[in-house]
Amino acid sequence: MDYQRLITIEPGKMGGKPCIRGMRITVYDVLDYLASEMSEEQILADFPDLTHEDIRACLAFAADRERKLISIPAA
């Protein structure tokens, strides 16, 4: 998924954290809701400006960020 058109980073907004479509909803917020066992439907009901595609973009962003982390070799 091309999350780059949905995930924005603006220095003056939310401390420069990755946000969804320039809104004040961060990728972290969405991931935290999912991790706390909220369903997509619950998140969308609480945040009607979000879409299923926004949630998928957050997951894709997190996966890409994880993939880019430098792994530390085992000692």
mmJSON file of the N, C-alpha and C atoms, coordinates in Angstrom:
{"data_MODEL":{"atom_site":{
"group_PDB":["ATOM","ATOM","ATOM","ATOM","ATOM","ATOM","ATOM","ATOM","ATOM","ATOM","ATOM","ATOM","ATOM","ATOM","ATOM","ATOM","ATOM","ATOM","ATOM","ATOM","ATOM","ATOM","ATOM","ATOM","ATOM","ATOM","ATOM","ATOM","ATOM","ATOM","ATOM","ATOM","ATOM","ATOM","ATOM","ATOM","ATOM","ATOM","ATOM","ATOM","ATOM","ATOM","ATOM","ATOM","ATOM","ATOM","ATOM","ATOM","ATOM","ATOM","ATOM","ATOM","ATOM","ATOM","ATOM","ATOM","ATOM","ATOM","ATOM","ATOM","ATOM","ATOM","ATOM","ATOM","ATOM","ATOM","ATOM","ATOM","ATOM","ATOM","ATOM","ATOM","ATOM","ATOM","ATOM","ATOM","ATOM","ATOM","ATOM","ATOM","ATOM","ATOM","ATOM","ATOM","ATOM","ATOM","ATOM","ATOM","ATOM","ATOM","ATOM","ATOM","ATOM","ATOM","ATOM","ATOM","ATOM","ATOM","ATOM","ATOM","ATOM","ATOM","ATOM","ATOM","ATOM","ATOM","ATOM","ATOM","ATOM","ATOM","ATOM","ATOM","ATOM","ATOM","ATOM","ATOM","ATOM","ATOM","ATOM","ATOM","ATOM","ATOM","ATOM","ATOM","ATOM","ATOM","ATOM","ATOM","ATOM","ATOM","ATOM","ATOM","ATOM","ATOM","ATOM","ATOM","ATOM","ATOM","ATOM","ATOM","ATOM","ATOM","ATOM","ATOM","ATOM","ATOM","ATOM","ATOM","ATOM","ATOM","ATOM","ATOM","ATOM","ATOM","ATOM","ATOM","ATOM","ATOM","ATOM","ATOM","ATOM","ATOM","ATOM","ATOM","ATOM","ATOM","ATOM","ATOM","ATOM","ATOM","ATOM","ATOM","ATOM","ATOM","ATOM","ATOM","ATOM","ATOM","ATOM","ATOM","ATOM","ATOM","ATOM","ATOM","ATOM","ATOM","ATOM","ATOM","ATOM","ATOM","ATOM","ATOM","ATOM","ATOM","ATOM","ATOM","ATOM","ATOM","ATOM","ATOM","ATOM","ATOM","ATOM","ATOM","ATOM","ATOM","ATOM","ATOM","ATOM","ATOM","ATOM","ATOM","ATOM","ATOM","ATOM","ATOM","ATOM","ATOM","ATOM","ATOM","ATOM","ATOM","ATOM","ATOM","ATOM"],
"id":[1,2,3,4,5,6,7,8,9,10,11,12,13,14,15,16,17,18,19,20,21,22,23,24,25,26,27,28,29,30,31,32,33,34,35,36,37,38,39,40,41,42,43,44,45,46,47,48,49,50,51,52,53,54,55,56,57,58,59,60,61,62,63,64,65,66,67,68,69,70,71,72,73,74,75,76,77,78,79,80,81,82,83,84,85,86,87,88,89,90,91,92,93,94,95,96,97,98,99,100,101,102,103,104,105,106,107,108,109,110,111,112,113,114,115,116,117,118,119,120,121,122,123,124,125,126,127,128,129,130,131,132,133,134,135,136,137,138,139,140,141,142,143,144,145,146,147,148,149,150,151,152,153,154,155,156,157,158,159,160,161,162,163,164,165,166,167,168,169,170,171,172,173,174,175,176,177,178,179,180,181,182,183,184,185,186,187,188,189,190,191,192,193,194,195,196,197,198,199,200,201,202,203,204,205,206,207,208,209,210,211,212,213,214,215,216,217,218,219,220,221,222,223,224,225],
"type_symbol":["N","C","C","N","C","C","N","C","C","N","C","C","N","C","C","N","C","C","N","C","C","N","C","C","N","C","C","N","C","C","N","C","C","N","C","C","N","C","C","N","C","C","N","C","C","N","C","C","N","C","C","N","C","C","N","C","C","N","C","C","N","C","C","N","C","C","N","C","C","N","C","C","N","C","C","N","C","C","N","C","C","N","C","C","N","C","C","N","C","C","N","C","C","N","C","C","N","C","C","N","C","C","N","C","C","N","C","C","N","C","C","N","C","C","N","C","C","N","C","C","N","C","C","N","C","C","N","C","C","N","C","C","N","C","C","N","C","C","N","C","C","N","C","C","N","C","C","N","C","C","N","C","C","N","C","C","N","C","C","N","C","C","N","C","C","N","C","C","N","C","C","N","C","C","N","C","C","N","C","C","N","C","C","N","C","C","N","C","C","N","C","C","N","C","C","N","C","C","N","C","C","N","C","C","N","C","C","N","C","C","N","C","C","N","C","C","N","C","C","N","C","C","N","C","C"],
"label_atom_id":["N","CA","C","N","CA","C","N","CA","C","N","CA","C","N","CA","C","N","CA","C","N","CA","C","N","CA","C","N","CA","C","N","CA","C","N","CA","C","N","CA","C","N","CA","C","N","CA","C","N","CA","C","N","CA","C","N","CA","C","N","CA","C","N","CA","C","N","CA","C","N","CA","C","N","CA","C","N","CA","C","N","CA","C","N","CA","C","N","CA","C","N","CA","C","N","CA","C","N","CA","C","N","CA","C","N","CA","C","N","CA","C","N","CA","C","N","CA","C","N","CA","C","N","CA","C","N","CA","C","N","CA","C","N","CA","C","N","CA","C","N","CA","C","N","CA","C","N","CA","C","N","CA","C","N","CA","C","N","CA","C","N","CA","C","N","CA","C","N","CA","C","N","CA","C","N","CA","C","N","CA","C","N","CA","C","N","CA","C","N","CA","C","N","CA","C","N","CA","C","N","CA","C","N","CA","C","N","CA","C","N","CA","C","N","CA","C","N","CA","C","N","CA","C","N","CA","C","N","CA","C","N","CA","C","N","CA","C","N","CA","C","N","CA","C","N","CA","C","N","CA","C","N","CA","C","N","CA","C","N","CA","C"],
"label_alt_id":[null,null,null,null,null,null,null,null,null,null,null,null,null,null,null,null,null,null,null,null,null,null,null,null,null,null,null,null,null,null,null,null,null,null,null,null,null,null,null,null,null,null,null,null,null,null,null,null,null,null,null,null,null,null,null,null,null,null,null,null,null,null,null,null,null,null,null,null,null,null,null,null,null,null,null,null,null,null,null,null,null,null,null,null,null,null,null,null,null,null,null,null,null,null,null,null,null,null,null,null,null,null,null,null,null,null,null,null,null,null,null,null,null,null,null,null,null,null,null,null,null,null,null,null,null,null,null,null,null,null,null,null,null,null,null,null,null,null,null,null,null,null,null,null,null,null,null,null,null,null,null,null,null,null,null,null,null,null,null,null,null,null,null,null,null,null,null,null,null,null,null,null,null,null,null,null,null,null,null,null,null,null,null,null,null,null,null,null,null,null,null,null,null,null,null,null,null,null,null,null,null,null,null,null,null,null,null,null,null,null,null,null,null,null,null,null,null,null,null,null,null,null,null,null,null],
"label_comp_id":["MET","MET","MET","ASP","ASP","ASP","TYR","TYR","TYR","GLN","GLN","GLN","ARG","ARG","ARG","LEU","LEU","LEU","ILE","ILE","ILE","THR","THR","THR","ILE","ILE","ILE","GLU","GLU","GLU","PRO","PRO","PRO","GLY","GLY","GLY","LYS","LYS","LYS","MET","MET","MET","GLY","GLY","GLY","GLY","GLY","GLY","LYS","LYS","LYS","PRO","PRO","PRO","CYS","CYS","CYS","ILE","ILE","ILE","ARG","ARG","ARG","GLY","GLY","GLY","MET","MET","MET","ARG","ARG","ARG","ILE","ILE","ILE","THR","THR","THR","VAL","VAL","VAL","TYR","TYR","TYR","ASP","ASP","ASP","VAL","VAL","VAL","LEU","LEU","LEU","ASP","ASP","ASP","TYR","TYR","TYR","LEU","LEU","LEU","ALA","ALA","ALA","SER","SER","SER","GLU","GLU","GLU","MET","MET","MET","SER","SER","SER","GLU","GLU","GLU","GLU","GLU","GLU","GLN","GLN","GLN","ILE","ILE","ILE","LEU","LEU","LEU","ALA","ALA","ALA","ASP","ASP","ASP","PHE","PHE","PHE","PRO","PRO","PRO","ASP","ASP","ASP","LEU","LEU","LEU","THR","THR","THR","HIS","HIS","HIS","GLU","GLU","GLU","ASP","ASP","ASP","ILE","ILE","ILE","ARG","ARG","ARG","ALA","ALA","ALA","CYS","CYS","CYS","LEU","LEU","LEU","ALA","ALA","ALA","PHE","PHE","PHE","ALA","ALA","ALA","ALA","ALA","ALA","ASP","ASP","ASP","ARG","ARG","ARG","GLU","GLU","GLU","ARG","ARG","ARG","LYS","LYS","LYS","LEU","LEU","LEU","ILE","ILE","ILE","SER","SER","SER","ILE","ILE","ILE","PRO","PRO","PRO","ALA","ALA","ALA","ALA","ALA","ALA"],
"label_asym_id":["A","A","A","A","A","A","A","A","A","A","A","A","A","A","A","A","A","A","A","A","A","A","A","A","A","A","A","A","A","A","A","A","A","A","A","A","A","A","A","A","A","A","A","A","A","A","A","A","A","A","A","A","A","A","A","A","A","A","A","A","A","A","A","A","A","A","A","A","A","A","A","A","A","A","A","A","A","A","A","A","A","A","A","A","A","A","A","A","A","A","A","A","A","A","A","A","A","A","A","A","A","A","A","A","A","A","A","A","A","A","A","A","A","A","A","A","A","A","A","A","A","A","A","A","A","A","A","A","A","A","A","A","A","A","A","A","A","A","A","A","A","A","A","A","A","A","A","A","A","A","A","A","A","A","A","A","A","A","A","A","A","A","A","A","A","A","A","A","A","A","A","A","A","A","A","A","A","A","A","A","A","A","A","A","A","A","A","A","A","A","A","A","A","A","A","A","A","A","A","A","A","A","A","A","A","A","A","A","A","A","A","A","A","A","A","A","A","A","A","A","A","A","A","A","A"],
"label_entity_id":["1","1","1","1","1","1","1","1","1","1","1","1","1","1","1","1","1","1","1","1","1","1","1","1","1","1","1","1","1","1","1","1","1","1","1","1","1","1","1","1","1","1","1","1","1","1","1","1","1","1","1","1","1","1","1","1","1","1","1","1","1","1","1","1","1","1","1","1","1","1","1","1","1","1","1","1","1","1","1","1","1","1","1","1","1","1","1","1","1","1","1","1","1","1","1","1","1","1","1","1","1","1","1","1","1","1","1","1","1","1","1","1","1","1","1","1","1","1","1","1","1","1","1","1","1","1","1","1","1","1","1","1","1","1","1","1","1","1","1","1","1","1","1","1","1","1","1","1","1","1","1","1","1","1","1","1","1","1","1","1","1","1","1","1","1","1","1","1","1","1","1","1","1","1","1","1","1","1","1","1","1","1","1","1","1","1","1","1","1","1","1","1","1","1","1","1","1","1","1","1","1","1","1","1","1","1","1","1","1","1","1","1","1","1","1","1","1","1","1","1","1","1","1","1","1"],
"label_seq_id":[1,1,1,2,2,2,3,3,3,4,4,4,5,5,5,6,6,6,7,7,7,8,8,8,9,9,9,10,10,10,11,11,11,12,12,12,13,13,13,14,14,14,15,15,15,16,16,16,17,17,17,18,18,18,19,19,19,20,20,20,21,21,21,22,22,22,23,23,23,24,24,24,25,25,25,26,26,26,27,27,27,28,28,28,29,29,29,30,30,30,31,31,31,32,32,32,33,33,33,34,34,34,35,35,35,36,36,36,37,37,37,38,38,38,39,39,39,40,40,40,41,41,41,42,42,42,43,43,43,44,44,44,45,45,45,46,46,46,47,47,47,48,48,48,49,49,49,50,50,50,51,51,51,52,52,52,53,53,53,54,54,54,55,55,55,56,56,56,57,57,57,58,58,58,59,59,59,60,60,60,61,61,61,62,62,62,63,63,63,64,64,64,65,65,65,66,66,66,67,67,67,68,68,68,69,69,69,70,70,70,71,71,71,72,72,72,73,73,73,74,74,74,75,75,75],
"pdbx_PDB_ins_code":[null,null,null,null,null,null,null,null,null,null,null,null,null,null,null,null,null,null,null,null,null,null,null,null,null,null,null,null,null,null,null,null,null,null,null,null,null,null,null,null,null,null,null,null,null,null,null,null,null,null,null,null,null,null,null,null,null,null,null,null,null,null,null,null,null,null,null,null,null,null,null,null,null,null,null,null,null,null,null,null,null,null,null,null,null,null,null,null,null,null,null,null,null,null,null,null,null,null,null,null,null,null,null,null,null,null,null,null,null,null,null,null,null,null,null,null,null,null,null,null,null,null,null,null,null,null,null,null,null,null,null,null,null,null,null,null,null,null,null,null,null,null,null,null,null,null,null,null,null,null,null,null,null,null,null,null,null,null,null,null,null,null,null,null,null,null,null,null,null,null,null,null,null,null,null,null,null,null,null,null,null,null,null,null,null,null,null,null,null,null,null,null,null,null,null,null,null,null,null,null,null,null,null,null,null,null,null,null,null,null,null,null,null,null,null,null,null,null,null,null,null,null,null,null,null],
"Cartn_x":[0.842,0.0,0.882,0.48,1.202,0.654,1.201,0.719,1.18,2.154,2.752,1.781,0.729,-0.237,-1.23,-1.266,-2.204,-1.528,-0.288,0.44,1.289,1.056,1.761,2.578,3.675,4.509,4.749,4.236,4.388,5.038,6.172,6.892,6.028,5.096,4.289,3.015,2.78,1.541,1.857,1.263,1.41,2.884,3.697,5.115,5.888,5.385,6.067,5.845,4.889,4.58,3.793,3.928,3.164,1.657,0.928,-0.515,-1.235,-2.527,-3.331,-3.939,-3.587,-4.116,-4.114,-3.076,-2.952,-3.868,-4.63,-5.507,-4.671,-5.309,-4.624,-4.808,-4.847,-4.908,-3.601,-2.828,-1.51,-1.589,-0.578,-0.431,-0.346,0.394,0.53,-0.835,-1.695,-3.027,-3.776,-3.792,-4.528,-3.922,-2.601,-1.948,-2.234,-2.254,-2.54,-3.977,-4.912,-6.31,-6.407,-5.736,-5.76,-5.118,-4.012,-3.32,-4.154,-5.035,-5.892,-7.183,-7.166,-8.252,-9.509,-9.379,-10.505,-10.563,-11.751,-11.904,-11.848,-11.633,-11.665,-13.001,-14.076,-15.41,-15.569,-15.016,-15.09,-14.284,-13.111,-12.274,-12.986,-13.543,-14.243,-15.482,-16.14,-17.316,-16.898,-15.76,-15.263,-14.645,-14.104,-13.432,-14.001,-15.159,-15.835,-15.062,-14.042,-13.232,-12.248,-12.017,-11.107,-11.81,-11.007,-11.526,-10.758,-11.281,-10.565,-9.184,-9.109,-7.831,-6.829,-7.304,-6.425,-5.81,-6.636,-6.155,-5.136,-5.415,-4.453,-3.154,-3.254,-2.051,-1.209,-1.849,-1.111,-0.347,-1.005,-0.347,0.813,0.612,1.671,2.848,2.555,3.602,4.423,3.741,4.433,5.269,4.731,5.473,6.708,6.572,7.707,8.773,8.338,9.279,10.024,9.315,9.929,10.947,10.592,11.47,12.765,12.705,13.881,14.769,14.317,15.138,16.391,17.447,18.708,18.678,18.927,18.95,20.348,20.352,21.609,21.985,23.158,23.56,23.67,23.341,23.458,24.923,25.194,26.592,27.056],
"Cartn_y":[-1.186,0.0,1.242,2.235,3.507,4.415,4.275,5.051,6.503,6.816,8.147,9.26,8.929,9.984,10.218,9.305,9.43,9.822,9.42,9.72,10.968,11.99,13.257,13.573,14.258,14.708,16.203,16.99,18.44,18.893,19.601,19.996,20.741,21.563,22.364,21.694,20.468,19.786,18.541,18.43,17.261,16.922,17.948,17.748,17.049,17.105,16.473,14.976,14.458,13.023,12.717,11.509,11.125,11.159,11.862,12.017,11.483,11.361,10.861,12.039,12.152,13.167,14.573,14.912,16.263,16.545,15.554,15.742,15.64,15.865,15.783,14.402,13.388,11.996,11.358,10.884,10.338,8.849,8.396,6.975,6.213,6.76,6.123,5.912,6.927,6.807,5.61,5.51,4.425,3.072,2.978,1.717,1.357,2.354,2.115,1.622,2.193,1.729,0.273,-0.048,-1.427,-2.376,-1.946,-2.781,-2.986,-2.042,-2.172,-2.93,-3.595,-4.474,-3.754,-2.477,-1.814,-2.366,-2.597,-3.051,-1.843,-2.127,-1.036,-0.319,-1.068,-0.479,0.463,0.081,0.95,2.227,2.085,3.262,4.193,3.629,4.453,5.11,4.444,5.041,6.209,6.064,7.128,8.293,7.991,9.002,8.933,9.539,9.42,10.001,10.812,11.352,10.325,9.236,8.189,7.207,6.53,5.502,4.198,3.11,1.836,1.979,2.736,2.943,3.666,4.606,5.303,4.317,3.405,2.421,1.489,1.058,0.216,0.968,2.283,3.094,3.167,3.247,3.26,1.954,0.845,-0.461,-0.588,-0.119,-0.178,0.706,1.884,2.791,2.122,1.508,0.844,-0.331,-1.095,-2.235,-1.748,-0.677,-0.138,0.399,1.059,1.601,0.464,-0.593,-1.758,-2.409,-2.501,-3.117,-2.331,-1.015,-0.155,-0.066,-0.618,-0.603,-1.427,-0.97,-1.707,-2.83,-4.03,-5.134,-5.266,-5.632,-5.783,-7.261,-7.57,-8.98,-9.58,-10.858,-11.547,-11.679,-11.564,-11.642,-13.075],
"Cartn_z":[0.0,0.0,0.0,-0.758,-0.799,0.304,1.495,2.636,2.581,1.747,1.746,1.364,0.657,0.327,1.464,2.444,3.559,4.869,5.06,6.287,6.044,6.863,6.688,7.937,7.725,8.836,8.632,9.583,9.527,10.827,10.741,11.949,12.973,12.539,13.462,13.938,13.547,13.924,14.722,15.906,16.774,17.027,17.142,17.446,16.348,15.116,13.994,13.9,14.678,14.621,13.352,12.834,11.652,11.944,11.1,11.256,10.02,10.134,9.036,8.286,7.014,6.1,6.677,7.438,7.978,9.154,9.579,10.739,12.011,13.131,14.41,15.036,14.213,14.648,14.204,15.173,14.844,14.509,13.8,13.504,14.823,15.773,17.078,17.725,17.671,18.271,17.691,16.378,15.719,16.084,16.064,16.429,17.884,18.75,20.161,20.348,19.61,19.69,19.233,18.138,17.647,18.658,19.258,20.241,21.501,21.8,22.98,22.656,21.5,21.054,20.579,20.222,19.556,18.135,17.652,16.272,15.338,14.063,13.077,13.133,13.265,13.296,14.494,15.648,16.828,16.607,16.031,15.766,14.795,13.735,12.738,13.332,14.263,14.915,15.81,16.5,17.381,16.605,15.426,14.594,13.181,12.953,11.653,10.472,10.738,9.636,9.088,9.835,9.385,8.457,7.646,6.741,6.979,6.437,6.513,5.87,4.798,4.113,5.013,5.833,6.766,7.764,8.266,9.238,8.584,7.361,6.642,6.392,6.115,5.9,7.169,8.331,9.597,9.782,9.483,9.605,8.616,7.397,6.385,6.784,7.327,7.795,8.89,9.866,10.974,10.47,9.544,8.995,8.251,7.486,6.748,7.699,8.739,9.725,10.434,10.775,11.409,10.481,9.211,8.22,8.081,8.281,8.101,9.344,10.476,11.675,11.46,12.033,11.936,12.961,12.512,13.46,14.068,15.338,16.057,16.033,15.526,15.473,16.879,16.981,18.262,18.641,19.92,20.394,20.489],
"occupancy":[1.0,1.0,1.0,1.0,1.0,1.0,1.0,1.0,1.0,1.0,1.0,1.0,1.0,1.0,1.0,1.0,1.0,1.0,1.0,1.0,1.0,1.0,1.0,1.0,1.0,1.0,1.0,1.0,1.0,1.0,1.0,1.0,1.0,1.0,1.0,1.0,1.0,1.0,1.0,1.0,1.0,1.0,1.0,1.0,1.0,1.0,1.0,1.0,1.0,1.0,1.0,1.0,1.0,1.0,1.0,1.0,1.0,1.0,1.0,1.0,1.0,1.0,1.0,1.0,1.0,1.0,1.0,1.0,1.0,1.0,1.0,1.0,1.0,1.0,1.0,1.0,1.0,1.0,1.0,1.0,1.0,1.0,1.0,1.0,1.0,1.0,1.0,1.0,1.0,1.0,1.0,1.0,1.0,1.0,1.0,1.0,1.0,1.0,1.0,1.0,1.0,1.0,1.0,1.0,1.0,1.0,1.0,1.0,1.0,1.0,1.0,1.0,1.0,1.0,1.0,1.0,1.0,1.0,1.0,1.0,1.0,1.0,1.0,1.0,1.0,1.0,1.0,1.0,1.0,1.0,1.0,1.0,1.0,1.0,1.0,1.0,1.0,1.0,1.0,1.0,1.0,1.0,1.0,1.0,1.0,1.0,1.0,1.0,1.0,1.0,1.0,1.0,1.0,1.0,1.0,1.0,1.0,1.0,1.0,1.0,1.0,1.0,1.0,1.0,1.0,1.0,1.0,1.0,1.0,1.0,1.0,1.0,1.0,1.0,1.0,1.0,1.0,1.0,1.0,1.0,1.0,1.0,1.0,1.0,1.0,1.0,1.0,1.0,1.0,1.0,1.0,1.0,1.0,1.0,1.0,1.0,1.0,1.0,1.0,1.0,1.0,1.0,1.0,1.0,1.0,1.0,1.0,1.0,1.0,1.0,1.0,1.0,1.0,1.0,1.0,1.0,1.0,1.0,1.0,1.0,1.0,1.0,1.0,1.0,1.0],
"B_iso_or_equiv":[0.0,0.0,0.0,0.0,0.0,0.0,0.0,0.0,0.0,0.0,0.0,0.0,0.0,0.0,0.0,0.0,0.0,0.0,0.0,0.0,0.0,0.0,0.0,0.0,0.0,0.0,0.0,0.0,0.0,0.0,0.0,0.0,0.0,0.0,0.0,0.0,0.0,0.0,0.0,0.0,0.0,0.0,0.0,0.0,0.0,0.0,0.0,0.0,0.0,0.0,0.0,0.0,0.0,0.0,0.0,0.0,0.0,0.0,0.0,0.0,0.0,0.0,0.0,0.0,0.0,0.0,0.0,0.0,0.0,0.0,0.0,0.0,0.0,0.0,0.0,0.0,0.0,0.0,0.0,0.0,0.0,0.0,0.0,0.0,0.0,0.0,0.0,0.0,0.0,0.0,0.0,0.0,0.0,0.0,0.0,0.0,0.0,0.0,0.0,0.0,0.0,0.0,0.0,0.0,0.0,0.0,0.0,0.0,0.0,0.0,0.0,0.0,0.0,0.0,0.0,0.0,0.0,0.0,0.0,0.0,0.0,0.0,0.0,0.0,0.0,0.0,0.0,0.0,0.0,0.0,0.0,0.0,0.0,0.0,0.0,0.0,0.0,0.0,0.0,0.0,0.0,0.0,0.0,0.0,0.0,0.0,0.0,0.0,0.0,0.0,0.0,0.0,0.0,0.0,0.0,0.0,0.0,0.0,0.0,0.0,0.0,0.0,0.0,0.0,0.0,0.0,0.0,0.0,0.0,0.0,0.0,0.0,0.0,0.0,0.0,0.0,0.0,0.0,0.0,0.0,0.0,0.0,0.0,0.0,0.0,0.0,0.0,0.0,0.0,0.0,0.0,0.0,0.0,0.0,0.0,0.0,0.0,0.0,0.0,0.0,0.0,0.0,0.0,0.0,0.0,0.0,0.0,0.0,0.0,0.0,0.0,0.0,0.0,0.0,0.0,0.0,0.0,0.0,0.0,0.0,0.0,0.0,0.0,0.0,0.0],
"pdbx_formal_charge":[null,null,null,null,null,null,null,null,null,null,null,null,null,null,null,null,null,null,null,null,null,null,null,null,null,null,null,null,null,null,null,null,null,null,null,null,null,null,null,null,null,null,null,null,null,null,null,null,null,null,null,null,null,null,null,null,null,null,null,null,null,null,null,null,null,null,null,null,null,null,null,null,null,null,null,null,null,null,null,null,null,null,null,null,null,null,null,null,null,null,null,null,null,null,null,null,null,null,null,null,null,null,null,null,null,null,null,null,null,null,null,null,null,null,null,null,null,null,null,null,null,null,null,null,null,null,null,null,null,null,null,null,null,null,null,null,null,null,null,null,null,null,null,null,null,null,null,null,null,null,null,null,null,null,null,null,null,null,null,null,null,null,null,null,null,null,null,null,null,null,null,null,null,null,null,null,null,null,null,null,null,null,null,null,null,null,null,null,null,null,null,null,null,null,null,null,null,null,null,null,null,null,null,null,null,null,null,null,null,null,null,null,null,null,null,null,null,null,null,null,null,null,null,null,null],
"auth_seq_id":[1,1,1,2,2,2,3,3,3,4,4,4,5,5,5,6,6,6,7,7,7,8,8,8,9,9,9,10,10,10,11,11,11,12,12,12,13,13,13,14,14,14,15,15,15,16,16,16,17,17,17,18,18,18,19,19,19,20,20,20,21,21,21,22,22,22,23,23,23,24,24,24,25,25,25,26,26,26,27,27,27,28,28,28,29,29,29,30,30,30,31,31,31,32,32,32,33,33,33,34,34,34,35,35,35,36,36,36,37,37,37,38,38,38,39,39,39,40,40,40,41,41,41,42,42,42,43,43,43,44,44,44,45,45,45,46,46,46,47,47,47,48,48,48,49,49,49,50,50,50,51,51,51,52,52,52,53,53,53,54,54,54,55,55,55,56,56,56,57,57,57,58,58,58,59,59,59,60,60,60,61,61,61,62,62,62,63,63,63,64,64,64,65,65,65,66,66,66,67,67,67,68,68,68,69,69,69,70,70,70,71,71,71,72,72,72,73,73,73,74,74,74,75,75,75],
"auth_comp_id":["MET","MET","MET","ASP","ASP","ASP","TYR","TYR","TYR","GLN","GLN","GLN","ARG","ARG","ARG","LEU","LEU","LEU","ILE","ILE","ILE","THR","THR","THR","ILE","ILE","ILE","GLU","GLU","GLU","PRO","PRO","PRO","GLY","GLY","GLY","LYS","LYS","LYS","MET","MET","MET","GLY","GLY","GLY","GLY","GLY","GLY","LYS","LYS","LYS","PRO","PRO","PRO","CYS","CYS","CYS","ILE","ILE","ILE","ARG","ARG","ARG","GLY","GLY","GLY","MET","MET","MET","ARG","ARG","ARG","ILE","ILE","ILE","THR","THR","THR","VAL","VAL","VAL","TYR","TYR","TYR","ASP","ASP","ASP","VAL","VAL","VAL","LEU","LEU","LEU","ASP","ASP","ASP","TYR","TYR","TYR","LEU","LEU","LEU","ALA","ALA","ALA","SER","SER","SER","GLU","GLU","GLU","MET","MET","MET","SER","SER","SER","GLU","GLU","GLU","GLU","GLU","GLU","GLN","GLN","GLN","ILE","ILE","ILE","LEU","LEU","LEU","ALA","ALA","ALA","ASP","ASP","ASP","PHE","PHE","PHE","PRO","PRO","PRO","ASP","ASP","ASP","LEU","LEU","LEU","THR","THR","THR","HIS","HIS","HIS","GLU","GLU","GLU","ASP","ASP","ASP","ILE","ILE","ILE","ARG","ARG","ARG","ALA","ALA","ALA","CYS","CYS","CYS","LEU","LEU","LEU","ALA","ALA","ALA","PHE","PHE","PHE","ALA","ALA","ALA","ALA","ALA","ALA","ASP","ASP","ASP","ARG","ARG","ARG","GLU","GLU","GLU","ARG","ARG","ARG","LYS","LYS","LYS","LEU","LEU","LEU","ILE","ILE","ILE","SER","SER","SER","ILE","ILE","ILE","PRO","PRO","PRO","ALA","ALA","ALA","ALA","ALA","ALA"],
"auth_asym_id":["A","A","A","A","A","A","A","A","A","A","A","A","A","A","A","A","A","A","A","A","A","A","A","A","A","A","A","A","A","A","A","A","A","A","A","A","A","A","A","A","A","A","A","A","A","A","A","A","A","A","A","A","A","A","A","A","A","A","A","A","A","A","A","A","A","A","A","A","A","A","A","A","A","A","A","A","A","A","A","A","A","A","A","A","A","A","A","A","A","A","A","A","A","A","A","A","A","A","A","A","A","A","A","A","A","A","A","A","A","A","A","A","A","A","A","A","A","A","A","A","A","A","A","A","A","A","A","A","A","A","A","A","A","A","A","A","A","A","A","A","A","A","A","A","A","A","A","A","A","A","A","A","A","A","A","A","A","A","A","A","A","A","A","A","A","A","A","A","A","A","A","A","A","A","A","A","A","A","A","A","A","A","A","A","A","A","A","A","A","A","A","A","A","A","A","A","A","A","A","A","A","A","A","A","A","A","A","A","A","A","A","A","A","A","A","A","A","A","A","A","A","A","A","A","A"],
"auth_atom_id":["N","CA","C","N","CA","C","N","CA","C","N","CA","C","N","CA","C","N","CA","C","N","CA","C","N","CA","C","N","CA","C","N","CA","C","N","CA","C","N","CA","C","N","CA","C","N","CA","C","N","CA","C","N","CA","C","N","CA","C","N","CA","C","N","CA","C","N","CA","C","N","CA","C","N","CA","C","N","CA","C","N","CA","C","N","CA","C","N","CA","C","N","CA","C","N","CA","C","N","CA","C","N","CA","C","N","CA","C","N","CA","C","N","CA","C","N","CA","C","N","CA","C","N","CA","C","N","CA","C","N","CA","C","N","CA","C","N","CA","C","N","CA","C","N","CA","C","N","CA","C","N","CA","C","N","CA","C","N","CA","C","N","CA","C","N","CA","C","N","CA","C","N","CA","C","N","CA","C","N","CA","C","N","CA","C","N","CA","C","N","CA","C","N","CA","C","N","CA","C","N","CA","C","N","CA","C","N","CA","C","N","CA","C","N","CA","C","N","CA","C","N","CA","C","N","CA","C","N","CA","C","N","CA","C","N","CA","C","N","CA","C","N","CA","C","N","CA","C","N","CA","C","N","CA","C","N","CA","C","N","CA","C"],
"pdbx_PDB_model_num":[1,1,1,1,1,1,1,1,1,1,1,1,1,1,1,1,1,1,1,1,1,1,1,1,1,1,1,1,1,1,1,1,1,1,1,1,1,1,1,1,1,1,1,1,1,1,1,1,1,1,1,1,1,1,1,1,1,1,1,1,1,1,1,1,1,1,1,1,1,1,1,1,1,1,1,1,1,1,1,1,1,1,1,1,1,1,1,1,1,1,1,1,1,1,1,1,1,1,1,1,1,1,1,1,1,1,1,1,1,1,1,1,1,1,1,1,1,1,1,1,1,1,1,1,1,1,1,1,1,1,1,1,1,1,1,1,1,1,1,1,1,1,1,1,1,1,1,1,1,1,1,1,1,1,1,1,1,1,1,1,1,1,1,1,1,1,1,1,1,1,1,1,1,1,1,1,1,1,1,1,1,1,1,1,1,1,1,1,1,1,1,1,1,1,1,1,1,1,1,1,1,1,1,1,1,1,1,1,1,1,1,1,1,1,1,1,1,1,1,1,1,1,1,1,1]
}}}
